[in-house]
């Protein structure tokens, strides 16, 4: 995330709080109740966003994890392409032996 994105998100959240406060005042809440309810909604939004972040972290669905997986896949693919047909045959034989050993 770029620095400008963080600034825009901060300004948007700040503006959303103000708009929510004005909405509650327009609907008929007094100033204190409108402030309390607008703060409540902002806190609920913050807690919800934090929970989605924690779920992404626990499920390893973060950008960093995906980049690492893509890098590892690319390295393995490059190694496979660099192997001779004899080496590939030997590798396939080793894999078959491991699979037959694990099945027993």
N, C-alpha and C positions, 0 to 999 in steps of 0.2 A: 504494500500500500504506500502510495506516495504521500509526501507531506501535505500537498494541496488537498488530497482526498480527506485526510484527517481534519483539516481546517473546515472543509465544506460540511463534513458530517457533524462537527461540533456546532457550527452555525445553524445547521438544519435542526438539530435537537434543541438548541436554544430557542429558535423561532417556533418550533412545534410546541414547546412549553408555553410560550407567550400566546400563541393562537388558541391553545387549549384553555388557558386562563381566561382569555377574552370570550371564548365560546361559553364557558360556564357562567360568566357574568351576564352575557346576553340571554342565556336561558333563564336566569333569575336567581342564581346563587349570589350571596353577598361576597364581599372581597375575600374574607378569610376562608370561607368554604370553597370558593373557586380556586384559591391558592392551594389549599390542602388537596383537593381532588386532582388538580393538574399535577402537583408533585407526586401524588399517589400513582397516577398513570405513567409518569416518567420513570418512577422507581420500578413499577411492574415491567415496563419495557426494558429497562436495564437488566433486571433479573432474568427476564426471558432471553435476552441476547446473550447473557453470560451462560445460561443453561445450554443454549445451542452451541456455544463455543466449547463448553465442557464435553458435550456429546460428540462433537467433531474430534476433539483431542482423544477421548477414550476410544473412539472407533477408528483412530488413525486415518482420518479423512482430511488431514491438513495438507496444504500445498507442499510443504517440505517433505512429508512422507511420500507423496506421489512423485516428487522430483527424484528422491533417492531410489525409489522402485524403478522408475524409468531409466535412470543411470545404470543401475545394476543389470537390468534387462539388456541395455545397449552393450554393456561390457561383455556379458555372456554371449550375445549374438556375434560380436566381433571376434571373440575367441573361437566360437564354433566355425566361423567363416575362415579363420586362419589355420584350422586343423586340416591335416591331410586325410585322405580317405582311410588310410590305415589307422590313424589315431581315432577317427570317428568310429570305425569298426570296433576297436578295442574299448572305447568308451561305451558303446552300445552293449557290448558283451558284459562289461562291469555292471552296468545298470540292470541288465537282465538277471545277473547273478544275485544282485542285492534284492531285487524284487522276489526272486524265487526263495531266497533265504528268509525274507520278512513274511512270506505267505505261510511258512511252516510253523 
